[in-house]
């Protein structure tokens, strides 16, 4: 990003070592001048002993990073996690070369998620390993960033010396307006659903969070009490399955069947589809459906995609999520807020009123009603400036 005074080099793993669904169209969105260095990784074939790409590619990534630092004028090493294990590359590279490094918490490393409460389970061990490794990884860090303060606040509390040692920055993952412009030039059409007269389609794009199922059940419970009110509504869950490549790995089907809403109101396409394809379906839809977690730190990047697609948003979010303010202040949607695990009934009790408010909001919604000036602070360019300013301080 020359306008910010620095040129990034991306070190990543060669795509043939990934098991996840890869989106090759993403490359068309990158500037031609961006330098990308790809490394190898331990294969999962013929025997899959370790799945985490950060472990399988750790040594190769480390070697590539150190070689770059030693042979070129590299000023700073910036590591995004997960995979959380790659955060240790920063500490090792610092020890080897003296380079300053930072860690971007796309997701918290040490926190409780479903399964961690069971002692000696896989999830419990994963959390414990994080508790042991995180202090080592962050000890010499110069920068800690995240989507919001809540994403990395825990690491500062667990490692109090960091508070006087590091620069911190919160950078909501904003939308890139150019993505939508490029997509519209391709004239792509949705292929998972077909638009029908008098039917309103809403898109939820992305994985299901472990702690989002209970809020979703409250929604289904509320709709099941008056299903006729939703006879012309379809909510499409895209890429929400149990694994990226499994087209039959349904996550919400069982719940929708329980409330007699499967393929009447709720539809699911479990397999991940490319980012630009998700945008295509969102642009074709009548609005975006955003479902948050019972955890307050969750701030969905889907907000910015929907706003750039100029689609109204109906969101169900923890009241402490920063996305609540973003949606309301930018006038892109309606939020049904609840206060975590102990306030789930607020969702089912308030759903009808909020949904009717949303339908009224939607009828008067257009590109001119969006507070574009407010939303600009959450653009990809604005997020990049926050990072550049933090790097300058370092």
C-alpha positions as CSV (number, residue, x, y, z in Angstrom):
1,X,0.0,0.0,0.0
2,X,2.4,2.7,-1.3
3,X,0.0,5.6,-0.2
4,X,0.5,4.5,3.4
5,X,4.3,4.3,3.1
6,X,4.8,0.6,3.1
7,X,4.8,-2.3,0.7
8,X,3.4,-5.7,1.9
9,X,4.8,-9.1,1.1
10,X,2.4,-12.0,1.8
11,X,3.9,-15.3,3.0
12,X,1.3,-18.1,2.8
13,X,0.9,-21.8,2.2
14,X,0.6,-23.2,-1.3
15,X,-3.0,-24.0,-2.1
16,X,-2.4,-27.7,-2.7
17,X,-1.8,-28.3,1.0
18,X,-5.2,-26.9,2.0
19,X,-8.1,-29.2,2.7
20,X,-10.6,-26.3,2.8
21,X,-12.5,-25.0,-0.2
22,X,-10.4,-22.4,-1.9
23,X,-11.7,-19.4,-3.7
24,X,-9.4,-18.8,-6.7
25,X,-11.5,-15.8,-7.9
26,X,-10.1,-13.9,-4.9
27,X,-6.8,-13.5,-6.7
28,X,-8.5,-11.3,-9.3
29,X,-9.3,-8.8,-6.5
30,X,-5.6,-8.4,-5.6
31,X,-3.4,-5.7,-7.1
32,X,-1.0,-7.1,-9.7
33,X,2.0,-5.7,-7.9
34,X,1.3,-7.6,-4.6
35,X,4.1,-10.1,-4.0
36,X,3.0,-13.5,-2.7
37,X,5.4,-16.2,-1.5
38,X,4.0,-19.7,-1.1
39,X,5.5,-22.4,1.0
40,X,5.0,-26.2,1.3
41,X,3.4,-28.0,4.3
42,X,3.2,-31.5,5.7
43,X,0.6,-33.4,3.6
44,X,-2.4,-35.0,5.1
45,X,-2.1,-37.9,2.7
46,X,-2.0,-40.8,2.9
47,X,-2.6,-40.4,6.7
48,X,-4.1,-37.3,8.3
49,X,-2.3,-37.1,11.6
50,X,-2.5,-33.3,12.0
51,X,-5.1,-31.1,10.3
52,X,-4.2,-27.5,11.5
53,X,-2.4,-25.8,8.6
54,X,-0.5,-23.6,11.1
55,X,1.2,-26.8,12.5
56,X,1.7,-28.5,9.2
57,X,3.3,-25.5,7.6
58,X,5.0,-24.0,10.7
59,X,8.6,-24.9,9.8
60,X,8.3,-24.0,6.2
61,X,6.6,-20.6,7.0
62,X,9.3,-19.9,9.6
63,X,12.1,-20.6,7.2
64,X,10.6,-18.4,4.5
65,X,10.0,-15.5,6.9
66,X,13.6,-15.7,8.2
67,X,15.1,-15.8,4.7
68,X,13.1,-12.7,3.7
69,X,14.2,-10.8,6.8
70,X,17.9,-11.8,6.3
71,X,18.1,-11.1,2.6
72,X,15.8,-8.1,2.2
73,X,15.0,-4.9,4.0
74,X,12.0,-6.0,6.0
75,X,10.9,-3.6,8.7
76,X,8.1,-5.5,10.4
77,X,6.5,-8.9,10.6
78,X,2.7,-9.0,10.9
79,X,1.0,-12.3,11.6
80,X,-2.8,-12.9,11.4
81,X,-4.3,-15.7,13.5
82,X,-5.9,-18.3,13.3
83,X,-4.1,-20.6,12.8
84,X,-3.0,-19.5,16.3
85,X,0.2,-21.6,16.2
86,X,1.7,-19.2,13.6
87,X,1.8,-16.5,16.2
88,X,4.9,-18.3,17.6
89,X,6.8,-17.6,14.3
90,X,6.9,-13.9,15.4
91,X,8.7,-14.7,18.6
92,X,11.1,-17.1,16.9
93,X,11.9,-14.7,14.1
94,X,12.4,-11.9,16.6
95,X,14.8,-14.2,18.6
96,X,16.7,-15.1,15.4
97,X,16.8,-11.7,13.6
98,X,15.7,-9.0,16.1
99,X,12.8,-8.0,13.9
100,X,9.7,-6.4,15.4
101,X,6.5,-8.2,15.0
102,X,2.8,-7.9,15.6
103,X,-0.2,-10.3,15.9
104,X,-3.7,-9.7,14.5
105,X,-6.4,-11.5,16.5
106,X,-9.0,-12.3,13.8
107,X,-10.4,-14.6,16.6
108,X,-9.5,-14.8,20.3
109,X,-6.9,-17.5,21.0
110,X,-7.7,-18.4,24.7
111,X,-11.4,-18.5,25.4
112,X,-14.1,-21.0,26.2
113,X,-16.2,-22.5,23.4
114,X,-18.6,-25.4,23.4
115,X,-16.7,-28.6,24.4
116,X,-14.0,-26.9,26.5
117,X,-15.9,-27.5,29.7
118,X,-15.3,-31.2,29.3
119,X,-12.0,-32.0,31.0
120,X,-9.4,-33.8,28.8
121,X,-11.5,-33.5,25.7
122,X,-10.0,-32.4,22.4
123,X,-11.5,-28.9,22.8
124,X,-10.2,-28.7,26.4
125,X,-6.7,-29.7,25.4
126,X,-6.8,-27.1,22.6
127,X,-7.7,-24.4,25.0
128,X,-5.0,-25.5,27.5
129,X,-2.4,-25.5,24.8
130,X,-3.4,-22.0,23.9
131,X,-3.0,-20.9,27.5
132,X,0.5,-22.3,27.5
133,X,1.7,-21.0,24.1
134,X,0.1,-17.6,23.9
135,X,2.3,-16.0,26.6
136,X,5.4,-17.2,24.7
137,X,4.1,-15.9,21.4
138,X,3.2,-12.4,22.6
139,X,6.0,-11.8,25.0
140,X,8.2,-9.7,22.6
141,X,5.4,-8.4,20.4
142,X,5.3,-4.7,19.4
143,X,1.8,-4.6,18.1
144,X,-1.5,-6.4,19.0
145,X,-4.6,-5.8,16.8
146,X,-8.1,-7.2,16.3
147,X,-11.5,-6.5,14.7
148,X,-12.5,-4.9,18.0
149,X,-10.9,-4.4,21.5
150,X,-12.9,-7.4,22.8
151,X,-11.0,-9.7,20.4
152,X,-7.6,-9.1,22.1
153,X,-8.5,-7.5,25.5
154,X,-8.1,-10.9,27.1
155,X,-4.5,-11.3,26.0
156,X,-3.6,-7.9,27.6
157,X,-5.3,-9.0,30.8
158,X,-3.5,-12.3,30.9
159,X,-0.1,-10.8,30.0
160,X,-0.1,-7.5,31.9
161,X,3.4,-6.5,30.8
162,X,2.1,-6.0,27.3
163,X,0.0,-3.0,28.3
164,X,3.1,-0.8,28.5
165,X,5.0,-2.6,25.8
166,X,2.8,-2.8,22.7
167,X,0.8,-0.6,20.5
168,X,-2.8,-1.8,20.1
169,X,-5.3,-1.0,17.4
170,X,-8.9,-2.0,16.6
171,X,-9.6,-2.4,12.9
172,X,-13.1,-3.6,11.9
173,X,-12.9,-5.6,8.7
174,X,-14.5,-3.2,6.3
175,X,-15.8,-3.8,2.9
176,X,-14.0,-3.1,-0.3
177,X,-16.2,-1.1,-2.7
178,X,-14.1,-2.2,-5.6
179,X,-15.2,-5.8,-5.1
180,X,-18.8,-5.0,-5.8
181,X,-17.8,-2.9,-8.8
182,X,-15.7,-5.8,-10.3
183,X,-18.5,-8.3,-9.6
184,X,-21.2,-6.2,-11.3
185,X,-19.0,-6.1,-14.4
186,X,-19.1,-9.9,-14.6
187,X,-22.9,-9.9,-14.6
188,X,-22.9,-13.0,-12.5
189,X,-26.2,-14.6,-11.5
190,X,-27.3,-16.5,-8.4
191,X,-27.4,-20.3,-8.8
192,X,-28.5,-21.5,-5.4
193,X,-32.0,-20.0,-5.5
194,X,-34.2,-18.5,-8.2
195,X,-36.0,-15.2,-7.6
196,X,-39.8,-15.5,-7.6
197,X,-42.5,-12.9,-7.7
198,X,-43.9,-11.9,-4.3
199,X,-41.1,-13.9,-2.5
200,X,-38.6,-12.0,-0.3
201,X,-35.2,-13.7,-0.1
202,X,-32.7,-13.0,2.6
203,X,-29.1,-14.3,2.7
204,X,-27.0,-15.5,5.6
205,X,-23.5,-16.1,4.2
206,X,-20.8,-17.9,6.1
207,X,-20.1,-20.5,8.8
208,X,-22.4,-21.1,11.8
209,X,-20.7,-20.1,15.1
210,X,-21.0,-22.7,17.9
211,X,-22.7,-20.1,20.1
212,X,-25.1,-18.9,17.4
213,X,-27.4,-22.0,17.5
214,X,-29.4,-21.0,20.5
215,X,-30.2,-17.5,19.2
216,X,-31.2,-19.2,15.9
217,X,-33.5,-21.6,17.7
218,X,-35.2,-18.6,19.4
219,X,-35.8,-17.1,16.0
220,X,-37.3,-20.4,14.7
221,X,-39.5,-20.8,17.8
222,X,-40.9,-17.3,17.3
223,X,-41.6,-17.9,13.6
224,X,-43.2,-21.2,14.2
225,X,-45.9,-19.5,16.3
226,X,-47.1,-17.6,13.3
227,X,-45.8,-19.4,10.2
228,X,-48.4,-17.8,7.8
229,X,-46.8,-14.4,8.4
230,X,-43.6,-15.8,6.8
231,X,-45.3,-17.6,3.8
232,X,-43.5,-15.3,1.4
233,X,-40.1,-15.2,3.2
234,X,-37.1,-17.4,2.4
235,X,-33.9,-17.2,4.5
236,X,-31.0,-18.9,2.8
237,X,-28.0,-20.1,4.8
238,X,-25.0,-20.3,2.4
239,X,-21.8,-22.0,3.4
240,X,-23.0,-22.8,6.9
241,X,-22.2,-26.5,6.9
242,X,-20.1,-28.6,9.2
243,X,-17.1,-28.6,6.9
244,X,-16.2,-26.5,3.8
245,X,-16.5,-29.2,1.1
246,X,-19.4,-31.3,2.4
247,X,-22.6,-30.5,0.5
248,X,-24.6,-32.7,2.9
249,X,-23.0,-31.4,6.2
250,X,-26.2,-29.6,7.2
251,X,-26.0,-27.5,10.3
252,X,-29.5,-25.9,10.6
253,X,-31.6,-28.5,8.8
254,X,-32.4,-30.5,11.9
255,X,-33.4,-27.4,13.8
256,X,-35.6,-26.2,11.0
257,X,-37.3,-29.5,10.7
258,X,-38.0,-29.5,14.4
259,X,-40.0,-26.3,14.0
260,X,-41.6,-27.3,10.6
261,X,-39.8,-24.5,8.8
262,X,-37.4,-26.5,6.6
263,X,-37.6,-25.5,3.0
264,X,-40.5,-23.2,3.7
265,X,-38.8,-20.4,5.5
266,X,-35.3,-21.8,6.1
267,X,-33.0,-23.2,3.3
268,X,-29.4,-24.3,3.7
269,X,-26.6,-24.9,1.2
270,X,-23.9,-26.3,3.5
271,X,-20.9,-26.3,1.2
272,X,-18.7,-23.1,1.1
273,X,-19.0,-21.1,-2.1
274,X,-16.5,-18.5,-3.4
275,X,-16.7,-15.0,-1.8
276,X,-17.7,-13.3,-5.1
277,X,-20.5,-15.9,-5.5
278,X,-21.8,-15.1,-2.0
279,X,-21.8,-11.4,-3.0
280,X,-23.7,-12.4,-6.2
281,X,-26.5,-14.0,-4.1
282,X,-26.5,-11.1,-1.7
283,X,-27.0,-8.6,-4.5
284,X,-29.8,-10.7,-6.0
285,X,-31.5,-11.1,-2.6
286,X,-33.9,-8.6,-0.9
287,X,-31.8,-8.3,2.2
288,X,-29.2,-9.8,4.5
289,X,-29.9,-11.9,7.6
290,X,-27.1,-11.6,10.2
291,X,-27.0,-13.9,13.2
292,X,-24.6,-13.2,16.0
293,X,-23.3,-15.2,18.9
294,X,-24.0,-15.2,22.6
295,X,-20.4,-13.9,23.0
296,X,-20.1,-10.1,23.0
297,X,-16.8,-10.0,21.0
298,X,-18.3,-11.3,17.8
299,X,-18.4,-8.6,15.1
300,X,-19.6,-9.9,11.8
301,X,-17.8,-8.7,8.7
302,X,-21.0,-9.6,6.8
303,X,-22.3,-6.2,7.8
304,X,-20.0,-4.4,5.4
305,X,-20.7,-6.8,2.5
306,X,-24.4,-6.2,2.8
307,X,-24.0,-2.4,3.1
308,X,-21.8,-2.2,0.0
309,X,-24.3,-4.4,-1.8
310,X,-26.9,-1.8,-0.7
311,X,-29.1,-4.4,0.9
312,X,-31.1,-3.8,4.1
313,X,-29.9,-5.8,7.1
314,X,-31.9,-7.7,9.8
315,X,-29.4,-8.6,12.5
316,X,-29.7,-10.5,15.8
317,X,-26.6,-9.6,17.9
318,X,-25.3,-9.4,21.4
319,X,-26.0,-5.9,22.7
320,X,-22.3,-5.4,23.3
321,X,-21.3,-6.2,19.8
322,X,-19.8,-3.2,18.0
323,X,-21.8,-4.2,15.0
324,X,-25.0,-3.0,16.7
325,X,-23.9,0.6,16.6
326,X,-22.5,0.3,13.1
327,X,-25.8,-1.0,11.6
328,X,-27.9,1.6,13.4
329,X,-25.6,4.6,12.9
330,X,-25.1,3.9,9.2
331,X,-28.8,3.3,8.7
332,X,-28.4,0.0,6.9
333,X,-30.7,-2.1,9.0
334,X,-32.6,-3.1,12.1
335,X,-31.0,-4.8,15.1
336,X,-32.6,-7.2,17.6
337,X,-30.2,-7.0,20.5
338,X,-30.0,-9.4,23.4
339,X,-27.7,-9.6,26.4
340,X,-26.0,-13.0,26.0
341,X,-26.8,-16.6,27.1
342,X,-29.1,-15.5,30.0
343,X,-31.2,-13.2,27.8
344,X,-32.2,-15.6,24.9
345,X,-35.9,-15.2,25.6
346,X,-35.6,-11.6,24.6
347,X,-35.1,-12.8,21.0
348,X,-38.3,-14.9,20.8
349,X,-40.3,-12.2,22.7
350,X,-39.1,-9.3,20.6
351,X,-38.8,-11.0,17.2
352,X,-42.3,-10.2,15.8
353,X,-42.1,-6.5,16.6
354,X,-38.5,-6.2,15.3
355,X,-39.3,-8.1,12.1
356,X,-42.3,-5.9,11.4
357,X,-40.1,-2.8,12.0
358,X,-37.6,-4.2,9.6
359,X,-40.2,-4.8,6.8
360,X,-41.3,-1.2,7.2
361,X,-37.7,-0.1,7.2
362,X,-37.0,-2.1,4.1
363,X,-39.9,-0.6,2.1
364,X,-38.3,2.8,2.4
365,X,-34.7,1.7,2.1
366,X,-32.4,2.7,-0.8
367,X,-28.8,3.7,-1.4
368,X,-29.6,7.3,-0.5
369,X,-30.8,6.5,3.0
370,X,-27.5,4.9,3.9
371,X,-25.2,7.1,6.0
372,X,-22.3,6.6,3.6
373,X,-20.1,9.1,5.5
374,X,-20.4,7.1,8.7
375,X,-19.8,3.8,6.9
376,X,-16.7,5.1,5.3
377,X,-14.8,4.8,8.5
378,X,-15.3,1.0,8.2
379,X,-14.0,0.7,4.6
380,X,-11.0,-1.4,3.8
381,X,-9.0,1.8,3.2
382,X,-9.9,3.2,6.6
383,X,-8.9,-0.1,8.3
384,X,-5.6,0.0,6.4
385,X,-4.9,3.5,7.6
386,X,-5.4,2.5,11.2
387,X,-2.8,-0.3,10.8
388,X,-0.4,2.1,9.0
389,X,-0.7,4.7,11.8
390,X,0.1,2.0,14.3
391,X,3.1,0.8,12.4
392,X,4.4,4.4,12.2
393,X,4.2,4.7,16.0
394,X,6.3,1.5,16.3
